[in-house]
Amino acid sequence: MSIAKIIEVNASSSVGFEDAIKKGIAKVSETVDNVQGAWVKEQKVVVKDGAIVEYRVNMSITFVVA
């Protein structure tokens, strides 16, 4: 039997959504072992002067603890 835990993470990028997801997972993986997957729950953009300047994601990351 495995026990998993889920944490909620917000990440951002000036490049795109995919980059924000990769950055968020990479940062969590620095301190958390056994990351198994991520569910992107929400995507947002920040707009200034009619242009997108930041991409943001809210995601749940799952990791096995036992």
CHARMM-style PDB file with segment names, atoms N, HN, CA, C and O in Angstrom:
ATOM      1  N   MET     1       0.837  -1.178   0.000  1.00  0.00      PROA
ATOM      2  CA  MET     1       0.000   0.000   0.000  1.00  0.00      PROA
ATOM      3  C   MET     1       0.888   1.250   0.000  1.00  0.00      PROA
ATOM      4  O   MET     1       1.892   1.309   0.710  1.00  0.00      PROA
ATOM      5  N   SER     2       0.513   2.224  -0.788  1.00  0.00      PROA
ATOM      6  HN  SER     2      -0.303   2.177  -1.365  1.00  0.00      PROA
ATOM      7  CA  SER     2       1.242   3.490  -0.841  1.00  0.00      PROA
ATOM      8  C   SER     2       0.395   4.606  -0.233  1.00  0.00      PROA
ATOM      9  O   SER     2      -0.834   4.590  -0.305  1.00  0.00      PROA
ATOM     10  N   ILE     3       1.073   5.557   0.355  1.00  0.00      PROA
ATOM     11  HN  ILE     3       2.071   5.571   0.413  1.00  0.00      PROA
ATOM     12  CA  ILE     3       0.425   6.751   0.890  1.00  0.00      PROA
ATOM     13  C   ILE     3       0.957   7.933   0.085  1.00  0.00      PROA
ATOM     14  O   ILE     3       2.169   8.104  -0.049  1.00  0.00      PROA
ATOM     15  N   ALA     4       0.067   8.733  -0.440  1.00  0.00      PROA
ATOM     16  HN  ALA     4      -0.917   8.594  -0.331  1.00  0.00      PROA
ATOM     17  CA  ALA     4       0.462   9.898  -1.233  1.00  0.00      PROA
ATOM     18  C   ALA     4      -0.035  11.173  -0.566  1.00  0.00      PROA
ATOM     19  O   ALA     4      -1.030  11.169   0.159  1.00  0.00      PROA
ATOM     20  N   LYS     5       0.665  12.240  -0.823  1.00  0.00      PROA
ATOM     21  HN  LYS     5       1.473  12.242  -1.412  1.00  0.00      PROA
ATOM     22  CA  LYS     5       0.280  13.543  -0.313  1.00  0.00      PROA
ATOM     23  C   LYS     5       0.185  14.497  -1.491  1.00  0.00      PROA
ATOM     24  O   LYS     5       0.885  14.335  -2.490  1.00  0.00      PROA
ATOM     25  N   ILE     6      -0.683  15.490  -1.369  1.00  0.00      PROA
ATOM     26  HN  ILE     6      -1.252  15.622  -0.557  1.00  0.00      PROA
ATOM     27  CA  ILE     6      -0.872  16.482  -2.431  1.00  0.00      PROA
ATOM     28  C   ILE     6      -0.602  17.867  -1.849  1.00  0.00      PROA
ATOM     29  O   ILE     6      -1.105  18.215  -0.781  1.00  0.00      PROA
ATOM     30  N   ILE     7       0.202  18.651  -2.571  1.00  0.00      PROA
ATOM     31  HN  ILE     7       0.610  18.368  -3.439  1.00  0.00      PROA
ATOM     32  CA  ILE     7       0.433  20.035  -2.183  1.00  0.00      PROA
ATOM     33  C   ILE     7      -0.014  20.941  -3.327  1.00  0.00      PROA
ATOM     34  O   ILE     7       0.034  20.559  -4.496  1.00  0.00      PROA
ATOM     35  N   GLU     8      -0.443  22.132  -2.971  1.00  0.00      PROA
ATOM     36  HN  GLU     8      -0.482  22.443  -2.022  1.00  0.00      PROA
ATOM     37  CA  GLU     8      -0.878  23.095  -3.985  1.00  0.00      PROA
ATOM     38  C   GLU     8       0.242  24.098  -4.220  1.00  0.00      PROA
ATOM     39  O   GLU     8       0.835  24.616  -3.275  1.00  0.00      PROA
ATOM     40  N   VAL     9       0.522  24.365  -5.492  1.00  0.00      PROA
ATOM     41  HN  VAL     9       0.040  23.944  -6.260  1.00  0.00      PROA
ATOM     42  CA  VAL     9       1.643  25.222  -5.872  1.00  0.00      PROA
ATOM     43  C   VAL     9       1.182  26.251  -6.895  1.00  0.00      PROA
ATOM     44  O   VAL     9       0.399  25.941  -7.793  1.00  0.00      PROA
ATOM     45  N   ASN    10       1.669  27.467  -6.753  1.00  0.00      PROA
ATOM     46  HN  ASN    10       2.305  27.719  -6.023  1.00  0.00      PROA
ATOM     47  CA  ASN    10       1.475  28.511  -7.755  1.00  0.00      PROA
ATOM     48  C   ASN    10       2.838  28.805  -8.363  1.00  0.00      PROA
ATOM     49  O   ASN    10       3.820  28.971  -7.640  1.00  0.00      PROA
ATOM     50  N   ALA    11       2.902  28.869  -9.685  1.00  0.00      PROA
ATOM     51  HN  ALA    11       2.105  28.734 -10.272  1.00  0.00      PROA
ATOM     52  CA  ALA    11       4.161  29.153 -10.373  1.00  0.00      PROA
ATOM     53  C   ALA    11       3.894  30.118 -11.520  1.00  0.00      PROA
ATOM     54  O   ALA    11       2.776  30.202 -12.028  1.00  0.00      PROA
ATOM     55  N   SER    12       4.936  30.845 -11.923  1.00  0.00      PROA
ATOM     56  HN  SER    12       5.845  30.776 -11.510  1.00  0.00      PROA
ATOM     57  CA  SER    12       4.760  31.812 -13.005  1.00  0.00      PROA
ATOM     58  C   SER    12       5.969  31.818 -13.930  1.00  0.00      PROA
ATOM     59  O   SER    12       7.049  31.345 -13.577  1.00  0.00      PROA
ATOM     60  N   SER    13       5.758  32.365 -15.124  1.00  0.00      PROA
ATOM     61  HN  SER    13       4.880  32.749 -15.410  1.00  0.00      PROA
ATOM     62  CA  SER    13       6.808  32.462 -16.133  1.00  0.00      PROA
ATOM     63  C   SER    13       6.463  33.606 -17.084  1.00  0.00      PROA
ATOM     64  O   SER    13       5.294  33.913 -17.318  1.00  0.00      PROA
ATOM     65  N   SER    14       7.495  34.218 -17.615  1.00  0.00      PROA
ATOM     66  HN  SER    14       8.444  33.969 -17.424  1.00  0.00      PROA
ATOM     67  CA  SER    14       7.269  35.239 -18.648  1.00  0.00      PROA
ATOM     68  C   SER    14       7.270  34.611 -20.041  1.00  0.00      PROA
ATOM     69  O   SER    14       7.027  35.299 -21.032  1.00  0.00      PROA
ATOM     70  N   VAL    15       7.545  33.298 -20.118  1.00  0.00      PROA
ATOM     71  HN  VAL    15       7.743  32.739 -19.313  1.00  0.00      PROA
ATOM     72  CA  VAL    15       7.661  32.598 -21.401  1.00  0.00      PROA
ATOM     73  C   VAL    15       6.349  31.943 -21.825  1.00  0.00      PROA
ATOM     74  O   VAL    15       5.909  32.110 -22.963  1.00  0.00      PROA
ATOM     75  N   GLY    16       5.717  31.188 -20.900  1.00  0.00      PROA
ATOM     76  HN  GLY    16       6.075  31.052 -19.977  1.00  0.00      PROA
ATOM     77  CA  GLY    16       4.480  30.495 -21.249  1.00  0.00      PROA
ATOM     78  C   GLY    16       4.006  29.575 -20.144  1.00  0.00      PROA
ATOM     79  O   GLY    16       4.688  29.390 -19.136  1.00  0.00      PROA
ATOM     80  N   PHE    17       2.825  28.998 -20.343  1.00  0.00      PROA
ATOM     81  HN  PHE    17       2.271  29.148 -21.162  1.00  0.00      PROA
ATOM     82  CA  PHE    17       2.250  28.099 -19.339  1.00  0.00      PROA
ATOM     83  C   PHE    17       3.114  26.862 -19.108  1.00  0.00      PROA
ATOM     84  O   PHE    17       3.332  26.456 -17.966  1.00  0.00      PROA
ATOM     85  N   GLU    18       3.599  26.272 -20.182  1.00  0.00      PROA
ATOM     86  HN  GLU    18       3.422  26.602 -21.109  1.00  0.00      PROA
ATOM     87  CA  GLU    18       4.412  25.062 -20.049  1.00  0.00      PROA
ATOM     88  C   GLU    18       5.670  25.346 -19.219  1.00  0.00      PROA
ATOM     89  O   GLU    18       6.068  24.527 -18.390  1.00  0.00      PROA
ATOM     90  N   ASP    19       6.283  26.492 -19.443  1.00  0.00      PROA
ATOM     91  HN  ASP    19       5.959  27.157 -20.116  1.00  0.00      PROA
ATOM     92  CA  ASP    19       7.472  26.868 -18.678  1.00  0.00      PROA
ATOM     93  C   ASP    19       7.129  27.069 -17.204  1.00  0.00      PROA
ATOM     94  O   ASP    19       7.908  26.682 -16.332  1.00  0.00      PROA
ATOM     95  N   ALA    20       5.980  27.666 -16.916  1.00  0.00      PROA
ATOM     96  HN  ALA    20       5.348  27.980 -17.624  1.00  0.00      PROA
ATOM     97  CA  ALA    20       5.554  27.855 -15.533  1.00  0.00      PROA
ATOM     98  C   ALA    20       5.342  26.505 -14.841  1.00  0.00      PROA
ATOM     99  O   ALA    20       5.719  26.335 -13.682  1.00  0.00      PROA
ATOM    100  N   ILE    21       4.740  25.549 -15.550  1.00  0.00      PROA
ATOM    101  HN  ILE    21       4.434  25.687 -16.492  1.00  0.00      PROA
ATOM    102  CA  ILE    21       4.529  24.212 -14.991  1.00  0.00      PROA
ATOM    103  C   ILE    21       5.874  23.546 -14.701  1.00  0.00      PROA
ATOM    104  O   ILE    21       6.069  22.984 -13.623  1.00  0.00      PROA
ATOM    105  N   LYS    22       6.796  23.607 -15.654  1.00  0.00      PROA
ATOM    106  HN  LYS    22       6.637  24.064 -16.530  1.00  0.00      PROA
ATOM    107  CA  LYS    22       8.119  22.997 -15.465  1.00  0.00      PROA
ATOM    108  C   LYS    22       8.859  23.625 -14.295  1.00  0.00      PROA
ATOM    109  O   LYS    22       9.488  22.916 -13.510  1.00  0.00      PROA
ATOM    110  N   LYS    23       8.794  24.941 -14.169  1.00  0.00      PROA
ATOM    111  HN  LYS    23       8.284  25.518 -14.807  1.00  0.00      PROA
ATOM    112  CA  LYS    23       9.465  25.633 -13.069  1.00  0.00      PROA
ATOM    113  C   LYS    23       8.873  25.230 -11.719  1.00  0.00      PROA
ATOM    114  O   LYS    23       9.609  25.001 -10.759  1.00  0.00      PROA
ATOM    115  N   GLY    24       7.552  25.145 -11.648  1.00  0.00      PROA
ATOM    116  HN  GLY    24       6.954  25.331 -12.428  1.00  0.00      PROA
ATOM    117  CA  GLY    24       6.897  24.763 -10.398  1.00  0.00      PROA
ATOM    118  C   GLY    24       7.268  23.359  -9.961  1.00  0.00      PROA
ATOM    119  O   GLY    24       7.573  23.130  -8.790  1.00  0.00      PROA
ATOM    120  N   ILE    25       7.245  22.412 -10.900  1.00  0.00      PROA
ATOM    121  HN  ILE    25       6.998  22.598 -11.851  1.00  0.00      PROA
ATOM    122  CA  ILE    25       7.596  21.023 -10.581  1.00  0.00      PROA
ATOM    123  C   ILE    25       9.074  20.919 -10.202  1.00  0.00      PROA
ATOM    124  O   ILE    25       9.422  20.208  -9.260  1.00  0.00      PROA
ATOM    125  N   ALA    26       9.931  21.613 -10.920  1.00  0.00      PROA
ATOM    126  HN  ALA    26       9.648  22.190 -11.686  1.00  0.00      PROA
ATOM    127  CA  ALA    26      11.367  21.582 -10.619  1.00  0.00      PROA
ATOM    128  C   ALA    26      11.651  22.134  -9.223  1.00  0.00      PROA
ATOM    129  O   ALA    26      12.473  21.581  -8.492  1.00  0.00      PROA
ATOM    130  N   LYS    27      10.981  23.208  -8.857  1.00  0.00      PROA
ATOM    131  HN  LYS    27      10.313  23.657  -9.451  1.00  0.00      PROA
ATOM    132  CA  LYS    27      11.215  23.814  -7.536  1.00  0.00      PROA
ATOM    133  C   LYS    27      10.754  22.880  -6.421  1.00  0.00      PROA
ATOM    134  O   LYS    27      11.458  22.711  -5.425  1.00  0.00      PROA
ATOM    135  N   VAL    28       9.587  22.278  -6.578  1.00  0.00      PROA
ATOM    136  HN  VAL    28       9.016  22.416  -7.387  1.00  0.00      PROA
ATOM    137  CA  VAL    28       9.092  21.335  -5.574  1.00  0.00      PROA
ATOM    138  C   VAL    28      10.031  20.141  -5.467  1.00  0.00      PROA
ATOM    139  O   VAL    28      10.305  19.665  -4.366  1.00  0.00      PROA
ATOM    140  N   SER    29      10.523  19.659  -6.598  1.00  0.00      PROA
ATOM    141  HN  SER    29      10.300  20.046  -7.492  1.00  0.00      PROA
ATOM    142  CA  SER    29      11.398  18.482  -6.619  1.00  0.00      PROA
ATOM    143  C   SER    29      12.737  18.726  -5.920  1.00  0.00      PROA
ATOM    144  O   SER    29      13.435  17.770  -5.582  1.00  0.00      PROA
ATOM    145  N   GLU    30      13.104  19.985  -5.700  1.00  0.00      PROA
ATOM    146  HN  GLU    30      12.538  20.762  -5.975  1.00  0.00      PROA
ATOM    147  CA  GLU    30      14.337  20.291  -4.964  1.00  0.00      PROA
ATOM    148  C   GLU    30      14.249  19.843  -3.511  1.00  0.00      PROA
ATOM    149  O   GLU    30      15.264  19.487  -2.912  1.00  0.00      PROA
ATOM    150  N   THR    31      13.042  19.855  -2.934  1.00  0.00      PROA
ATOM    151  HN  THR    31      12.217  20.144  -3.420  1.00  0.00      PROA
ATOM    152  CA  THR    31      12.890  19.534  -1.514  1.00  0.00      PROA
ATOM    153  C   THR    31      11.959  18.359  -1.232  1.00  0.00      PROA
ATOM    154  O   THR    31      11.888  17.888  -0.097  1.00  0.00      PROA
ATOM    155  N   VAL    32      11.255  17.886  -2.235  1.00  0.00      PROA
ATOM    156  HN  VAL    32      11.313  18.268  -3.157  1.00  0.00      PROA
ATOM    157  CA  VAL    32      10.294  16.789  -2.055  1.00  0.00      PROA
ATOM    158  C   VAL    32      10.703  15.623  -2.949  1.00  0.00      PROA
ATOM    159  O   VAL    32      10.937  15.799  -4.144  1.00  0.00      PROA
ATOM    160  N   ASP    33      10.788  14.434  -2.364  1.00  0.00      PROA
ATOM    161  HN  ASP    33      10.598  14.290  -1.393  1.00  0.00      PROA
ATOM    162  CA  ASP    33      11.114  13.228  -3.123  1.00  0.00      PROA
ATOM    163  C   ASP    33       9.844  12.553  -3.642  1.00  0.00      PROA
ATOM    164  O   ASP    33       8.746  12.815  -3.150  1.00  0.00      PROA
ATOM    165  N   ASN    34      10.002  11.696  -4.625  1.00  0.00      PROA
ATOM    166  HN  ASN    34      10.894  11.484  -5.025  1.00  0.00      PROA
ATOM    167  CA  ASN    34       8.936  10.831  -5.141  1.00  0.00      PROA
ATOM    168  C   ASN    34       7.751  11.583  -5.735  1.00  0.00      PROA
ATOM    169  O   ASN    34       6.607  11.158  -5.574  1.00  0.00      PROA
ATOM    170  N   VAL    35       8.014  12.709  -6.430  1.00  0.00      PROA
ATOM    171  HN  VAL    35       8.943  13.054  -6.561  1.00  0.00      PROA
ATOM    172  CA  VAL    35       6.936  13.424  -7.120  1.00  0.00      PROA
ATOM    173  C   VAL    35       6.404  12.505  -8.216  1.00  0.00      PROA
ATOM    174  O   VAL    35       7.173  11.984  -9.024  1.00  0.00      PROA
ATOM    175  N   GLN    36       5.094  12.310  -8.239  1.00  0.00      PROA
ATOM    176  HN  GLN    36       4.470  12.733  -7.582  1.00  0.00      PROA
ATOM    177  CA  GLN    36       4.472  11.363  -9.161  1.00  0.00      PROA
ATOM    178  C   GLN    36       3.674  12.022 -10.276  1.00  0.00      PROA
ATOM    179  O   GLN    36       3.541  11.453 -11.360  1.00  0.00      PROA
ATOM    180  N   GLY    37       3.148  13.203 -10.028  1.00  0.00      PROA
ATOM    181  HN  GLY    37       3.256  13.665  -9.148  1.00  0.00      PROA
ATOM    182  CA  GLY    37       2.331  13.833 -11.063  1.00  0.00      PROA
ATOM    183  C   GLY    37       1.830  15.200 -10.627  1.00  0.00      PROA
ATOM    184  O   GLY    37       2.002  15.609  -9.479  1.00  0.00      PROA
ATOM    185  N   ALA    38       1.206  15.895 -11.570  1.00  0.00      PROA
ATOM    186  HN  ALA    38       1.065  15.563 -12.502  1.00  0.00      PROA
ATOM    187  CA  ALA    38       0.665  17.222 -11.297  1.00  0.00      PROA
ATOM    188  C   ALA    38      -0.648  17.406 -12.054  1.00  0.00      PROA
ATOM    189  O   ALA    38      -0.820  16.919 -13.171  1.00  0.00      PROA
ATOM    190  N   TRP    39      -1.552  18.113 -11.421  1.00  0.00      PROA
ATOM    191  HN  TRP    39      -1.413  18.509 -10.514  1.00  0.00      PROA
ATOM    192  CA  TRP    39      -2.829  18.451 -12.038  1.00  0.00      PROA
ATOM    193  C   TRP    39      -2.896  19.976 -12.114  1.00  0.00      PROA
ATOM    194  O   TRP    39      -2.943  20.653 -11.087  1.00  0.00      PROA
ATOM    195  N   VAL    40      -2.901  20.507 -13.326  1.00  0.00      PROA
ATOM    196  HN  VAL    40      -2.864  19.957 -14.161  1.00  0.00      PROA
ATOM    197  CA  VAL    40      -3.004  21.948 -13.517  1.00  0.00      PROA
ATOM    198  C   VAL    40      -4.473  22.328 -13.346  1.00  0.00      PROA
ATOM    199  O   VAL    40      -5.322  21.974 -14.164  1.00  0.00      PROA
ATOM    200  N   LYS    41      -4.751  23.050 -12.274  1.00  0.00      PROA
ATOM    201  HN  LYS    41      -4.061  23.338 -11.610  1.00  0.00      PROA
ATOM    202  CA  LYS    41      -6.127  23.390 -11.927  1.00  0.00      PROA
ATOM    203  C   LYS    41      -6.584  24.703 -12.563  1.00  0.00      PROA
ATOM    204  O   LYS    41      -7.760  24.874 -12.886  1.00  0.00      PROA
ATOM    205  N   GLU    42      -5.641  25.621 -12.737  1.00  0.00      PROA
ATOM    206  HN  GLU    42      -4.686  25.482 -12.476  1.00  0.00      PROA
ATOM    207  CA  GLU    42      -6.030  26.946 -13.214  1.00  0.00      PROA
ATOM    208  C   GLU    42      -4.863  27.592 -13.963  1.00  0.00      PROA
ATOM    209  O   GLU    42      -3.700  27.412 -13.603  1.00  0.00      PROA
ATOM    210  N   GLN    43      -5.192  28.332 -14.992  1.00  0.00      PROA
ATOM    211  HN  GLN    43      -6.137  28.479 -15.284  1.00  0.00      PROA
ATOM    212  CA  GLN    43      -4.203  29.103 -15.741  1.00  0.00      PROA
ATOM    213  C   GLN    43      -4.683  30.554 -15.819  1.00  0.00      PROA
ATOM    214  O   GLN    43      -5.863  30.824 -16.045  1.00  0.00      PROA
ATOM    215  N   LYS    44      -3.743  31.475 -15.627  1.00  0.00      PROA
ATOM    216  HN  LYS    44      -2.785  31.256 -15.444  1.00  0.00      PROA
ATOM    217  CA  LYS    44      -4.067  32.900 -15.693  1.00  0.00      PROA
ATOM    218  C   LYS    44      -2.947  33.618 -16.425  1.00  0.00      PROA
ATOM    219  O   LYS    44      -1.827  33.115 -16.512  1.00  0.00      PROA
ATOM    220  N   VAL    45      -3.253  34.789 -16.949  1.00  0.00      PROA
ATOM    221  HN  VAL    45      -4.163  35.198 -16.879  1.00  0.00      PROA
ATOM    222  CA  VAL    45      -2.224  35.641 -17.539  1.00  0.00      PROA
ATOM    223  C   VAL    45      -2.314  37.034 -16.921  1.00  0.00      PROA
ATOM    224  O   VAL    45      -3.376  37.471 -16.479  1.00  0.00      PROA
ATOM    225  N   VAL    46      -1.173  37.714 -16.904  1.00  0.00      PROA
ATOM    226  HN  VAL    46      -0.310  37.359 -17.263  1.00  0.00      PROA
ATOM    227  CA  VAL    46      -1.116  39.114 -16.491  1.00  0.00      PROA
ATOM    228  C   VAL    46      -0.899  39.926 -17.766  1.00  0.00      PROA
ATOM    229  O   VAL    46       0.015  39.651 -18.543  1.00  0.00      PROA
ATOM    230  N   VAL    47      -1.743  40.917 -17.967  1.00  0.00      PROA
ATOM    231  HN  VAL    47      -2.486  41.141 -17.336  1.00  0.00      PROA
ATOM    232  CA  VAL    47      -1.693  41.730 -19.189  1.00  0.00      PROA
ATOM    233  C   VAL    47      -1.335  43.169 -18.829  1.00  0.00      PROA
ATOM    234  O   VAL    47      -1.916  43.758 -17.918  1.00  0.00      PROA
ATOM    235  N   LYS    48      -0.374  43.720 -19.558  1.00  0.00      PROA
ATOM    236  HN  LYS    48       0.097  43.241 -20.298  1.00  0.00      PROA
ATOM    237  CA  LYS    48      -0.021  45.136 -19.417  1.00  0.00      PROA
ATOM    238  C   LYS    48       0.058  45.749 -20.805  1.00  0.00      PROA
ATOM    239  O   LYS    48       0.721  45.213 -21.693  1.00  0.00      PROA
ATOM    240  N   ASP    49      -0.610  46.858 -20.985  1.00  0.00      PROA
ATOM    241  HN  ASP    49      -1.149  47.294 -20.264  1.00  0.00      PROA
ATOM    242  CA  ASP    49      -0.618  47.583 -22.261  1.00  0.00      PROA
ATOM    243  C   ASP    49      -1.033  46.686 -23.417  1.00  0.00      PROA
ATOM    244  O   ASP    49      -0.490  46.794 -24.517  1.00  0.00      PROA
ATOM    245  N   GLY    50      -2.000  45.795 -23.172  1.00  0.00      PROA
ATOM    246  HN  GLY    50      -2.441  45.707 -22.279  1.00  0.00      PROA
ATOM    247  CA  GLY    50      -2.537  44.936 -24.222  1.00  0.00      PROA
ATOM    248  C   GLY    50      -1.696  43.729 -24.560  1.00  0.00      PROA
ATOM    249  O   GLY    50      -2.009  43.009 -25.509  1.00  0.00      PROA
ATOM    250  N   ALA    51      -0.627  43.484 -23.806  1.00  0.00      PROA
ATOM    251  HN  ALA    51      -0.372  44.068 -23.035  1.00  0.00      PROA
ATOM    252  CA  ALA    51       0.245  42.334 -24.086  1.00  0.00      PROA
ATOM    253  C   ALA    51       0.383  41.460 -22.840  1.00  0.00      PROA
ATOM    254  O   ALA    51       0.369  41.958 -21.714  1.00  0.00      PROA
ATOM    255  N   ILE    52       0.516  40.166 -23.055  1.00  0.00      PROA
ATOM    256  HN  ILE    52       0.528  39.761 -23.970  1.00  0.00      PROA
ATOM    257  CA  ILE    52       0.717  39.236 -21.941  1.00  0.00      PROA
ATOM    258  C   ILE    52       2.151  39.376 -21.453  1.00  0.00      PROA
ATOM    259  O   ILE    52       3.098  39.263 -22.232  1.00  0.00      PROA
ATOM    260  N   VAL    53       2.304  39.625 -20.150  1.00  0.00      PROA
ATOM    261  HN  VAL    53       1.535  39.717 -19.517  1.00  0.00      PROA
ATOM    262  CA  VAL    53       3.639  39.783 -19.578  1.00  0.00      PROA
ATOM    263  C   VAL    53       4.000  38.665 -18.604  1.00  0.00      PROA
ATOM    264  O   VAL    53       5.167  38.499 -18.250  1.00  0.00      PROA
ATOM    265  N   GLU    54       2.991  37.894 -18.168  1.00  0.00      PROA
ATOM    266  HN  GLU    54       2.043  38.029 -18.455  1.00  0.00      PROA
ATOM    267  CA  GLU    54       3.270  36.793 -17.241  1.00  0.00      PROA
ATOM    268  C   GLU    54       2.198  35.719 -17.361  1.00  0.00      PROA
ATOM    269  O   GLU    54       1.010  36.011 -17.494  1.00  0.00      PROA
ATOM    270  N   TYR    55       2.646  34.475 -17.310  1.00  0.00      PROA
ATOM    271  HN  TYR    55       3.612  34.238 -17.202  1.00  0.00      PROA
ATOM    272  CA  TYR    55       1.757  33.312 -17.332  1.00  0.00      PROA
ATOM    273  C   TYR    55       1.806  32.678 -15.950  1.00  0.00      PROA
ATOM    274  O   TYR    55       2.887  32.452 -15.406  1.00  0.00      PROA
ATOM    275  N   ARG    56       0.631  32.389 -15.375  1.00  0.00      PROA
ATOM    276  HN  ARG    56      -0.247  32.573 -15.817  1.00  0.00      PROA
ATOM    277  CA  ARG    56       0.575  31.814 -14.034  1.00  0.00      PROA
ATOM    278  C   ARG    56      -0.242  30.531 -14.044  1.00  0.00      PROA
ATOM    279  O   ARG    56      -1.247  30.419 -14.746  1.00  0.00      PROA
ATOM    280  N   VAL    57       0.209  29.566 -13.251  1.00  0.00      PROA
ATOM    281  HN  VAL    57       1.025  29.656 -12.681  1.00  0.00      PROA
ATOM    282  CA  VAL    57      -0.536  28.315 -13.101  1.00  0.00      PROA
ATOM    283  C   VAL    57      -0.719  28.009 -11.623  1.00  0.00      PROA
ATOM    284  O   VAL    57       0.132  28.324 -10.791  1.00  0.00      PROA
ATOM    285  N   ASN    58      -1.833  27.395 -11.327  1.00  0.00      PROA
ATOM    286  HN  ASN    58      -2.524  27.138 -12.003  1.00  0.00      PROA
ATOM    287  CA  ASN    58      -2.111  26.850 -10.002  1.00  0.00      PROA
ATOM    288  C   ASN    58      -2.248  25.354 -10.214  1.00  0.00      PROA
ATOM    289  O   ASN    58      -3.060  24.917 -11.030  1.00  0.00      PROA
ATOM    290  N   MET    59      -1.461  24.557  -9.485  1.00  0.00      PROA
ATOM    291  HN  MET    59      -0.802  24.912  -8.822  1.00  0.00      PROA
ATOM    292  CA  MET    59      -1.506  23.115  -9.697  1.00  0.00      PROA
ATOM    293  C   MET    59      -1.366  22.361  -8.391  1.00  0.00      PROA
ATOM    294  O   MET    59      -0.823  22.866  -7.409  1.00  0.00      PROA
ATOM    295  N   SER    60      -1.869  21.140  -8.408  1.00  0.00      PROA
ATOM    296  HN  SER    60      -2.310  20.730  -9.206  1.00  0.00      PROA
ATOM    297  CA  SER    60      -1.709  20.210  -7.297  1.00  0.00      PROA
ATOM    298  C   SER    60      -0.640  19.203  -7.701  1.00  0.00      PROA
ATOM    299  O   SER    60      -0.712  18.596  -8.769  1.00  0.00      PROA
ATOM    300  N   ILE    61       0.353  19.036  -6.831  1.00  0.00      PROA
ATOM    301  HN  ILE    61       0.412  19.530  -5.963  1.00  0.00      PROA
ATOM    302  CA  ILE    61       1.439  18.097  -7.108  1.00  0.00      PROA
ATOM    303  C   ILE    61       1.340  16.947  -6.116  1.00  0.00      PROA
ATOM    304  O   ILE    61       1.224  17.156  -4.909  1.00  0.00      PROA
ATOM    305  N   THR    62       1.388  15.730  -6.646  1.00  0.00      PROA
ATOM    306  HN  THR    62       1.483  15.560  -7.627  1.00  0.00      PROA
ATOM    307  CA  THR    62       1.256  14.519  -5.840  1.00  0.00      PROA
ATOM    308  C   THR    62       2.616  13.852  -5.658  1.00  0.00      PROA
ATOM    309  O   THR    62       3.391  13.726  -6.606  1.00  0.00      PROA
ATOM    310  N   PHE    63       2.898  13.423  -4.419  1.00  0.00      PROA
ATOM    311  HN  PHE    63       2.268  13.525  -3.648  1.00  0.00      PROA
ATOM    312  CA  PHE    63       4.123  12.677  -4.156  1.00  0.00      PROA
ATOM    313  C   PHE    63       3.843  11.564  -3.146  1.00  0.00      PROA
ATOM    314  O   PHE    63       2.974  11.690  -2.283  1.00  0.00      PROA
ATOM    315  N   VAL    64       4.599  10.472  -3.275  1.00  0.00      PROA
ATOM    316  HN  VAL    64       5.305  10.370  -3.976  1.00  0.00      PROA
ATOM    317  CA  VAL    64       4.416   9.307  -2.413  1.00  0.00      PROA
ATOM    318  C   VAL    64       5.274   9.478  -1.163  1.00  0.00      PROA
ATOM    319  O   VAL    64       6.461   9.789  -1.253  1.00  0.00      PROA
ATOM    320  N   VAL    65       4.657   9.271   0.015  1.00  0.00      PROA
ATOM    321  HN  VAL    65       3.692   9.019   0.088  1.00  0.00      PROA
ATOM    322  CA  VAL    65       5.378   9.410   1.272  1.00  0.00      PROA
ATOM    323  C   VAL    65       5.681   8.061   1.927  1.00  0.00      PROA
ATOM    324  O   VAL    65       6.591   7.969   2.751  1.00  0.00      PROA
ATOM    325  N   ALA    66       4.939   7.026   1.576  1.00  0.00      PROA
ATOM    326  HN  ALA    66       4.200   7.101   0.907  1.00  0.00      PROA
ATOM    327  CA  ALA    66       5.196   5.690   2.169  1.00  0.00      PROA
ATOM    328  C   ALA    66       4.750   4.600   1.216  1.00  0.00      PROA
ATOM    329  OT1 ALA    66       4.880   3.416   1.527  1.00  0.00      PROA
TER     330      ALA     66
END
